[in-house]
Structures are given as C-alpha cells and as structure tokens.
Amino acid sequence: MVIQVCVGSSCHLKGSPEIVELLQESIEKENLGDSVTLVGSFCIGKCNRVGVTIQVDDEIHTGITRENFKEFFKEQVLKKL
C-alpha cells in the first residue's frame, strides 16, 4: 500500500506536517513498515476548505484532520491490508 500525503502549500497550512507525524506513529505502532510506503506529494488536485488530502493507492481522501485521523486510518488503511 502506498500512502501519499499532500505537502503542498494549502495542505501544509491545514496541518499536513501533523498528519504525516500521526501516520508515521500509527504505521510504527501497528508494525506496518513492510506493508505501507509513506510518501509526500505536492498538490494532488483535490484541495478542500478543511483538512489535508491523502491518496491511498488510487483512492483520494480529502479533509483529513487530527480529529478524524483515527477513523480514517482504521477504515482506509487497517481494513484494506
């Protein structure tokens, strides 16, 4: 699985550094280092008013925030591995 986090200027201002940190911690906690590749990406082209845009394999998710991160990780990462 490849997870791309937008680190472009818009998502950066909306918290992408914090989301990257949460992803790194969650991947490590769940021992997914061999199953998940985490990369940064400049604009994915789906800017949203709130939150960060993340692409998991070919599926784009918008509006990821600290508040909804756990649910996103559970549904879009853990359940798909």
C-alpha distances in whole Angstrom, upper triangle without the diagonal:
4,7,10,13,16,19,22,25,25,22,23,26,24,23,19,20,21,17,16,18,17,13,14,16,14,12,15,17,14,14,10,10,9,6,5,6,9,11,14,15,19,20,17,21,20,23,24,27,25,22,19,17,13,10,7,6,10,11,13,15,18,20,18,21,22,23,20,18,18,18,15,13,14,14,11,8,11,12,9,8
4,6,10,13,15,18,21,22,19,20,23,22,20,17,18,18,15,13,16,16,12,13,16,15,12,15,17,16,15,11,11,11,9,6,5,6,8,10,12,15,16,14,18,18,20,21,24,23,20,16,14,10,8,6,5,9,10,12,13,16,19,17,19,20,22,20,17,18,18,15,13,15,15,11,10,13,14,12,11
4,7,10,12,15,19,18,15,16,20,18,16,13,14,15,12,10,13,13,9,11,14,13,11,14,16,15,15,12,12,13,11,7,6,5,6,8,10,13,14,12,16,15,17,18,21,19,16,13,11,7,6,5,6,9,10,10,11,13,15,13,16,17,19,17,14,15,16,12,11,14,14,10,9,12,14,12,12
4,6,9,12,15,15,12,13,17,16,14,11,13,14,11,10,13,13,11,12,15,15,13,17,19,18,18,15,15,16,14,10,8,6,5,5,6,9,10,9,13,13,14,16,19,18,14,11,9,6,5,6,8,10,10,9,10,12,14,13,15,17,19,17,15,17,17,14,13,16,16,13,12,16,17,15,16
4,6,9,12,12,9,10,13,12,11,7,9,11,8,7,11,11,9,11,14,14,14,17,19,19,19,17,16,18,17,13,11,8,6,5,6,8,9,9,12,12,12,14,16,15,11,8,6,5,7,9,11,13,12,10,10,10,12,10,12,14,17,15,13,15,16,13,13,16,16,13,13,17,19,17,18
4,6,9,9,6,8,11,10,10,7,10,12,10,9,13,14,13,15,18,18,18,20,22,22,23,21,20,22,20,16,14,11,9,6,5,5,6,6,9,10,9,12,14,13,10,7,6,6,8,11,13,14,13,11,11,10,11,11,13,15,18,17,15,18,19,15,16,19,19,16,17,20,22,21,22
4,7,8,6,5,9,10,9,6,8,11,10,9,12,14,13,15,18,19,18,21,23,24,24,22,21,23,22,18,16,12,10,6,6,5,7,9,12,13,11,13,15,14,12,8,9,10,12,15,17,18,17,14,14,13,14,13,14,15,19,18,16,20,21,18,18,22,22,19,19,23,25,24,24
4,6,6,6,9,10,11,9,11,14,13,13,16,18,17,18,21,22,22,24,27,27,28,25,24,26,25,21,19,16,13,9,7,5,5,8,10,11,10,12,14,14,12,10,10,11,13,17,19,19,18,15,15,14,14,14,16,18,21,20,19,22,23,20,21,25,25,22,22,26,28,26,27
4,6,5,6,9,10,9,11,14,14,14,17,19,19,20,23,24,25,27,29,30,30,28,27,30,28,25,22,19,16,12,11,8,8,11,12,13,10,12,13,13,12,11,12,14,17,20,22,22,21,18,17,15,15,15,16,18,21,21,20,24,25,22,23,27,27,24,25,28,30,29,30
4,5,5,6,9,9,12,14,14,15,17,19,19,21,23,24,25,27,28,29,30,28,28,30,29,25,23,19,17,14,12,10,8,11,11,11,7,9,9,10,9,8,10,13,16,19,22,21,20,16,15,12,12,13,13,16,18,19,18,22,23,20,22,25,25,23,24,27,29,28,29
4,5,5,6,6,9,11,10,11,14,15,15,17,19,20,21,23,25,25,27,25,24,27,25,21,20,16,14,11,10,9,8,10,11,10,8,9,10,9,7,5,7,10,13,16,19,19,17,14,13,10,10,10,10,13,16,15,15,18,19,17,18,21,21,19,20,23,25,25,26
4,5,5,5,6,9,10,10,13,14,15,16,19,20,21,23,24,25,27,25,24,27,26,22,20,16,14,11,11,10,10,13,14,14,11,12,13,12,9,8,10,12,15,18,21,21,20,17,16,13,13,12,12,13,16,17,16,19,21,19,19,23,23,21,22,25,27,26,27
4,6,7,9,10,12,13,15,16,17,19,21,22,23,25,26,28,29,28,27,30,29,25,23,20,18,15,15,13,13,15,16,15,12,12,11,10,9,9,12,15,18,21,24,24,22,19,17,14,13,13,12,13,16,17,17,20,22,20,21,25,25,23,24,27,29,29,30
4,6,9,9,10,12,14,14,16,18,19,20,21,24,24,26,27,26,26,29,27,24,22,19,18,15,15,14,13,14,15,13,10,10,9,7,5,6,10,12,16,19,22,22,20,17,14,11,9,9,8,10,13,14,13,17,18,16,18,21,22,20,21,24,26,26,28
4,6,5,6,9,10,11,12,14,16,17,18,20,21,23,24,23,23,26,25,21,20,16,16,13,14,14,14,15,17,15,13,12,12,10,7,7,10,12,16,18,21,22,20,17,15,13,10,9,7,8,11,13,12,15,17,15,16,20,20,19,20,22,24,25,26
4,5,5,6,9,10,10,12,14,15,16,18,20,21,22,20,20,23,22,18,17,13,12,9,11,11,12,13,15,14,12,13,14,11,8,6,8,9,13,15,18,19,18,15,13,12,11,9,9,10,13,13,12,15,17,14,15,18,19,17,17,20,23,22,23
4,6,5,6,9,10,11,12,14,15,17,18,20,21,20,19,22,22,18,17,13,12,10,12,13,14,16,18,18,16,17,17,15,11,10,12,12,15,17,20,22,21,18,17,15,14,12,11,11,15,15,13,16,18,16,16,20,21,19,19,21,24,24,24
4,5,5,6,9,10,11,12,14,15,16,18,20,19,19,22,22,18,17,14,14,13,15,16,17,18,20,19,17,17,17,14,11,10,13,13,16,17,21,23,21,19,16,15,14,11,9,8,11,13,10,13,16,15,14,17,19,18,18,20,22,23,23
4,5,5,6,9,10,10,12,14,15,16,18,17,17,20,19,15,15,11,12,11,13,15,15,15,18,17,15,15,16,13,9,8,10,9,13,14,17,19,17,15,13,12,11,8,7,7,10,10,8,11,13,11,11,14,16,14,14,16,19,19,20
4,5,5,6,9,10,10,12,14,15,16,15,14,17,17,13,12,8,9,8,11,13,15,15,18,18,17,17,19,16,12,10,11,10,12,13,16,18,18,16,14,14,14,11,11,10,14,14,11,13,15,13,12,16,17,15,14,16,19,19,19
4,5,5,6,9,10,11,12,14,15,15,14,18,18,15,14,11,12,12,15,17,19,19,22,21,20,20,21,18,15,13,15,13,16,16,19,22,21,19,17,17,16,13,12,10,14,14,11,13,16,14,13,16,18,17,15,17,20,21,20
4,5,5,6,9,10,10,12,14,14,14,18,17,14,14,11,13,14,16,19,20,20,22,21,20,20,21,17,14,12,14,13,15,15,18,21,19,18,16,16,15,11,10,8,11,11,8,9,12,11,10,13,15,14,13,14,17,18,18
4,5,5,6,8,10,10,12,11,11,14,13,10,11,8,10,12,14,17,18,18,21,20,20,20,21,18,14,12,13,11,13,12,15,18,17,16,14,15,15,11,12,11,13,12,9,10,12,10,8,11,13,12,10,12,15,15,15
4,6,5,6,9,10,11,10,9,13,13,10,10,8,10,12,15,18,20,20,23,23,22,23,24,21,18,15,16,14,15,14,17,20,19,19,18,19,19,15,15,13,16,16,12,13,16,14,11,14,17,15,13,14,17,17,16
4,6,5,6,9,10,10,11,14,14,12,13,11,14,16,19,22,23,23,26,25,25,25,26,22,19,17,18,16,18,17,20,23,22,21,19,20,20,16,15,13,16,15,12,12,15,14,11,14,17,16,13,14,17,18,17
4,5,5,6,8,8,10,13,13,11,13,11,15,16,19,22,23,22,25,24,24,24,25,22,18,17,18,15,16,15,17,21,19,19,18,19,18,15,15,13,15,14,10,9,12,11,8,10,13,13,10,10,14,15,14
4,6,5,6,5,6,10,9,7,9,9,13,15,18,21,23,22,25,24,25,25,27,24,20,18,18,15,16,14,16,19,19,19,18,20,20,16,17,16,18,16,13,12,14,13,9,11,14,13,9,10,13,14,12
4,5,5,6,6,10,11,10,12,11,15,17,21,24,26,25,28,28,28,28,30,26,23,21,21,18,19,17,19,23,22,23,22,23,23,19,19,18,20,19,15,14,17,16,13,14,17,16,13,13,16,17,15
4,6,8,9,13,13,12,15,14,18,20,23,26,28,27,30,29,29,29,30,27,23,22,22,20,21,19,21,24,23,24,22,24,23,20,19,17,19,18,15,13,16,16,12,13,16,16,13,12,15,17,15
4,6,8,11,10,11,14,14,18,20,23,27,28,26,30,28,29,29,30,27,24,22,22,19,20,17,19,22,21,22,21,23,23,20,20,18,19,18,15,13,15,15,11,11,14,14,11,9,12,13,11
4,6,8,9,10,12,13,17,20,23,27,28,27,30,30,30,31,33,30,26,24,24,20,20,18,19,23,23,24,23,25,26,22,23,21,23,21,18,16,18,17,14,14,17,16,12,11,14,15,12
4,5,5,6,9,11,14,17,20,24,25,24,27,27,28,28,30,28,24,22,21,18,17,14,15,19,19,20,20,23,23,20,21,20,22,20,17,15,17,16,12,13,15,14,10,9,12,12,9
4,6,6,7,9,13,16,19,23,25,24,27,27,28,29,31,29,25,22,21,18,17,15,16,19,20,21,21,24,25,21,22,21,24,22,19,18,20,18,14,16,18,16,12,13,16,15,12
4,6,8,11,14,18,20,24,26,25,28,28,30,31,33,31,27,24,23,20,18,16,15,19,20,22,23,25,27,24,25,25,27,25,21,20,22,20,17,18,19,17,13,13,16,15,11
4,7,10,13,17,19,23,24,22,26,26,27,28,31,29,25,22,21,17,16,12,12,16,17,19,20,23,24,21,23,23,25,23,19,18,19,17,14,15,16,14,10,11,13,11,8
4,6,10,13,15,19,21,19,23,22,24,25,28,25,22,19,17,14,12,10,10,14,15,16,17,19,21,18,20,20,22,20,17,16,17,15,12,14,15,12,9,10,13,11,9
4,6,10,13,16,18,17,21,21,22,24,27,25,21,18,16,13,12,10,10,13,15,16,17,19,21,18,20,20,23,21,18,18,19,17,14,16,17,14,11,14,16,14,12
4,7,10,14,16,15,18,19,20,21,24,22,18,15,14,10,10,9,11,14,14,14,15,17,18,15,17,17,20,19,15,17,18,15,13,16,17,14,12,14,17,15,14
4,7,10,13,12,16,17,18,20,22,21,18,14,13,10,10,10,11,14,15,14,15,16,18,16,18,18,22,20,17,19,20,17,15,19,19,16,14,17,20,18,17
4,7,10,10,14,15,15,17,20,19,15,12,11,9,10,12,13,15,15,14,14,15,16,15,16,17,21,20,17,19,21,18,17,20,21,17,17,20,22,20,20
4,6,7,11,12,13,16,18,18,15,12,10,9,9,12,13,14,14,12,14,14,16,15,17,19,22,21,18,21,22,19,18,22,22,18,18,21,23,21,22
4,6,9,11,11,14,17,17,15,12,10,11,11,15,16,16,16,14,15,14,16,16,18,20,23,22,20,23,24,21,21,24,24,21,21,25,26,24,25
4,5,8,8,11,14,15,13,10,8,10,11,15,16,15,15,12,13,12,14,15,17,20,22,21,20,23,23,20,21,24,23,20,21,25,26,24,26
4,6,8,11,14,15,13,10,7,8,8,12,13,11,11,8,10,10,13,14,16,19,22,20,19,22,21,18,19,22,21,17,19,22,23,21,23
4,6,9,13,14,14,11,9,11,11,14,15,13,13,10,11,10,13,15,18,21,23,21,20,24,23,19,21,24,22,20,21,25,26,24,26
4,6,10,11,11,9,7,9,10,14,15,13,12,8,9,7,10,12,15,19,20,18,18,21,20,17,19,22,20,17,20,23,24,22,25
4,7,9,9,8,7,10,12,16,18,17,15,11,10,7,9,11,13,17,18,17,17,21,20,17,20,23,21,19,21,25,25,24,27
4,5,7,8,8,11,14,17,19,18,16,12,10,6,6,10,11,15,16,15,16,19,18,16,19,22,20,19,21,24,25,24,27
4,7,9,10,14,17,20,23,22,19,15,13,9,8,11,11,15,15,15,16,20,20,18,21,23,22,21,23,26,27,27,29
4,7,9,13,16,19,22,21,18,15,12,8,5,8,8,11,11,11,13,17,16,15,18,20,19,19,21,24,25,25,27
4,7,10,13,16,19,19,16,13,10,7,4,5,5,8,10,10,10,14,14,12,15,17,17,16,18,21,22,22,24
4,6,10,13,16,16,14,11,8,6,5,5,7,10,12,11,10,14,14,12,13,17,16,15,16,19,21,20,22
4,7,10,13,13,11,7,6,4,6,6,9,13,14,13,12,15,15,12,13,17,16,13,15,18,19,18,20
4,6,10,10,8,6,5,6,9,7,11,13,15,13,11,14,14,10,11,14,13,10,11,15,16,15,17
4,6,7,5,4,6,9,12,11,14,17,18,16,14,16,15,12,12,15,13,10,11,15,15,13,15
4,6,5,6,8,11,14,12,16,17,19,16,14,15,14,11,10,13,11,7,8,11,12,10,11
4,6,8,11,14,17,16,19,21,23,20,17,18,18,14,14,15,14,10,10,13,14,10,11
4,7,10,13,17,16,20,22,24,21,19,20,19,15,16,17,15,12,13,16,16,13,14
4,7,10,14,14,17,20,21,17,16,18,16,13,13,15,13,9,11,15,14,12,14
4,7,10,11,15,17,18,15,15,17,15,12,13,16,13,10,13,16,16,14,17
4,7,7,11,14,15,12,11,14,12,9,11,13,11,9,12,15,15,14,17
4,6,9,13,13,11,11,14,13,10,13,16,14,12,15,18,18,18,20
4,6,10,10,9,10,13,12,10,13,16,15,14,16,19,19,20,22
4,7,8,6,6,10,10,7,10,13,13,12,13,16,17,18,20
4,5,5,6,9,10,9,11,14,15,14,15,18,19,20,22
4,6,5,8,10,10,11,14,15,15,16,17,19,21,22
4,6,8,9,10,12,13,14,15,17,18,19,21,23
4,6,6,6,9,10,11,12,14,15,16,18,20
4,6,5,6,9,10,10,11,12,14,16,17
4,5,5,6,9,10,10,10,12,15,16
4,5,5,6,8,10,10,11,13,15
4,6,5,6,7,9,10,11,14
4,6,5,5,6,9,10,11
4,6,6,5,6,9,10
4,6,6,5,8,10
4,6,6,6,9
4,6,5,6
4,5,6
4,6
4
